[in-house]
Amino acid sequence: MKTIKTKISIAMLVLAGLLISPSANAQVNVSVNISSQAIWGPVGYDYVEYYYMPEIDVFYYVPTAQFIYWNGDVQYFVSDLPTSFSVNLYSTYKVVVNKPKPYLNHGYYVSHYKKHKHSKNKQGNIRDSKNEKYYVVKGHPNHGKAKGGNNKSVEPKKSKGNSKTQSSKTKAPKSDGGQKSQQKSSPKQGSSKKGGQKGKGGK
């Protein structure tokens, strides 16, 4: 009788382990990419795929450090924004988006976050954070000065140059150069200022 109860108990433990494991693995597999996040990015996120900036209608892809913007119906992927974008990346409002290729649903973000187009950022940015976990971000005033732990940062891969190719299909950001692709939607753009540079926004 005891043997039967023991076998039943073992079977139940195994079954419980199988049911719990997927959830546990899912939690373990959630990436942490603080060291790859932009120095001007908002604090409070251990993992970020994209920032969307309503003020200038631009996405930023964190893994490859590329901006995604539109010129008419054409979509560009570049490592640096053109001088026509005059935006202060530290103060402009940023929406964190952890969904694959949100730029393919560009119209939703334009309409849903247009109320933040002229918002002043009260999110706080990584550069000004005193939290040691952000010291791994390159460019932080205290970069590499965290007490204990691994202070090495993983730098994002940046593309060389901003070459352009036109296609009827949208391509995902690549780290080997800026690209552009055809989009049906034609976004609105606002004017702002980038990193102290002045210029005229919009297309």
Residue, then its C-alpha position, 0 to 999 in steps of 0.5 A: m500500500k505504501t509503495i502504491k502511495t509512493k508511486i502516486s506521489i512521485a507521479m504527481l511531483v513529475l506531472a507538477g514539474l512538467l506543468i511548472s517548467p514551461s512557465a519557469n523557462a519562460q521567465v528565465n528566457v526573458s532577456v535583459n539588455i540594459s547595457s544595449q539600451a540608448i543612453w537617452g532611453p527612459v529608465g525602468y526597463d530591463y528589456v527594450e526592443y523599440y522606442y517610439m517617439p511621437e514628437i518626430d514619428v520615429f522608431y528606434y530599434v535597440p538591438t542594432a541601434q537603428f532609427i526607423y523613419w519615413n520620407g513620404d511612403v518610403q521607410y528608412f533604417v539608419s544609424d543616425l537621423p538626418t539633420s532635418f530631424s532636430v530633436n532632443l532625444y533626452s527630453t522627447y517622449k518615448v514609448v517602449v514597445n516590446k513587440p516584433k516589427p511594430y513599424l509595420n503597424h505604424g498607423y496605430y502608433v501615430s494615432h494612439y500616441k499623438k497626444h504625446k507629440h508635444s509632451k515633455n518627457k518626465q520619464g527620466n533618462i538613463r544618463d541621469s540615473k543614479n541606479e548602478k544597474y545603468y552604469v553598464v550603459k556606454g556613455h553613462p557618467n559612471h560607466g563601469k563604476a558599479k560596486g561588484g558584479n560584472n561592469k562590462s557593457v555589451e555594445p549594440k552593433k551599429s551599421k556602417g553608413n546609411s545605404k538605401t535600397q527600395s523594395s516593395k516589402t518592408k525589411a527588418p532592421k539590419s546592422d550592416g547598413g541603413q535600408k529603406s522600403q516601401q510603405k503605404s502609410s504616410p506618417k506625420q512628423g513634428s519638429s524637435k531638436k536632436g542632441g543640441q543640434k538645431g534644424k527644421g523637422g518634418k518631411 
